[in-house]
């Protein structure tokens, strides 16, 4: 064997192999150098997102992460998230978000909670102000953070799964919002009724069979520098227009030429459903919320259900290109309206 490896052809082979190894090592060093230079210019959030692409399916969040102001893109984003989790582990990339409103946070949480068996990771926005909004909202009470999350400051989120209208949660959120705005808790009867009506509406419409428990999420957030409180309510059911209890009402309205869901929502809000169709409608839920808006207690009201988007306070009703599975309600209580709200008499929810 010793003689074999001393032959000229084997010496030539060894020299060629050595040169190949040297070239390969040089290319590897150059690649690692370029990679270090690229990563040096990236934030930690970008590095995490880049690393996650190898083992996770990355879902890029819209730059405008707002469900009330960018509904179409948000619904599309949620659809991509659901599709991705069926195939592989999912990484939610929020690093490129340029604007973030707190109303989108419980919507995102409601989707994440549906897929408890699928590994889901993510990052925070690069903008420190937006990352602070995410941290102060209470988001990290429901997801695990690799680093110590910011302390909660101006928001609180609650989740419930039951058939019970829970007044204690409504009182807790109102006490938190008023304490944040004024330094001490106050009574907001109109907001209290609105929260209870949303819970009641979930019981009536969320489940496709009327007996299944559906999860709902509720949040209040007081943005820094603004003298108002925002409330968001999300249920994860089938939505208003896909529920069993709505089918009879929709069939009756078709006799009057009302087939568009935006028109049906207007009928519901104005309490005209029973008078036009003769079909009993208890008047709870959305009609009750609309009454609170009419009294001036709420300064803005947005409803998204199935294929309908409605900024009710601006009379902006339109059909979405892609439907949202569930029901979303958002309302604002401005500081200059609070005196009117506090003076109201509390109404009993039957």
Number of C-alpha atoms within 10 A of each C-alpha: 5 6 6 10 12 10 10 10 10 12 13 11 11 13 11 12 12 12 11 12 12 12 12 12 12 12 12 12 12 12 12 12 11 12 11 11 11 11 13 11 10 12 12 15 17 20 15 17 23 14 10 19 14 9 11 20 19 23 22 17 21 19 17 17 24 20 23 22 15 14 19 17 18 23 19 17 19 19 16 15 22 17 13 17 20 11 11 15 18 24 24 20 23 23 23 18 19 14 14 21 17 26 27 19 21 25 25 16 18 17 15 20 13 12 13 9 9 15 13 18 21 18 19 20 23 17 13 10 12 19 19 17 24 22 20 22 26 25 22 18 14 13 14 11 13 8 6 8 17 17 12 17 17 20 25 21 23 18 17 17 12 14 17 12 19 14 13 9 18 21 19 13 23 23 17 21 27 20 13 20 20 11 10 11 16 17 17 25 21 28 26 18 21 24 27 24 21 25 27 21 21 30 23 20 25 31 24 17 12 15 11 14 16 20 20 26 20 26 23 26 27 25 20 11 6 10 14 21 21 21 26 24 25 27 31 21 22 22 25 28 22 18 18 17 18 15 13 12 20 18 13 18 21 13 10 10 8 15 14 15 20 19 15 19 22 17 18 21 19 14 20 16 23 16 11 12 18 12 13 10 16 11 16 18 23 22 21 23 23 19 17 18 22 12 12 15 25 24 17 17 22 22 19 27 25 20 19 24 24 21 19 17 15 10 11 11 19 16 15 16 11 15 18 24 21 23 25 27 23 21 26 21 25 16 17 12 14 20 11 15 22 16 12 14 10 14 10 7 11 6
